[in-house]
Amino acid sequence: CNGKEKTFLHRIKQICSNPWFHGSIDHPTSVLLSRSQDSFIVRLGSEPGCFTIQAQSHRLRIVYIPGTGYQDPMSKIHPNLESIIAQECPKLKALPGSPFVKLYHPLGPYVQQFQMKS
């Protein structure tokens, strides 16, 4: 495994392990409408290498530029999606429900319960 592959795999793991990443969603607006107005999700964009940070009131198109980082709508480059979320959505809360979280946190709250009892 060369350095480039590790970087690619690390990026995938970093994104998918977050509860706000919902992957590809057919009807993101309907998912958000059923929740509070201060929620957001991150989903795959309609073009390769793009992501969308979406809330009820707005959405932001983010472009991943290989070897450079993530470009926000104002063309500012960020090292990761978390940086853009912190800047653009400071008062919004991540909408849980990512289908990928179980891959990285398979036991979720059960681990915490077990640790508390021990």
Secondary structure, DSSP 4 states (H G I P E B T S, - for coil): --HHHHHHHHHHHHHHTSTTEEES-S-HHHHHHTS-TTEEEEEE-SSTTEEEEEESS-EEEEEEETTTEEE-TTS-EESSHHHHHHHH-TT-EE----TTHHHHSTTTHHHHHHHHH-
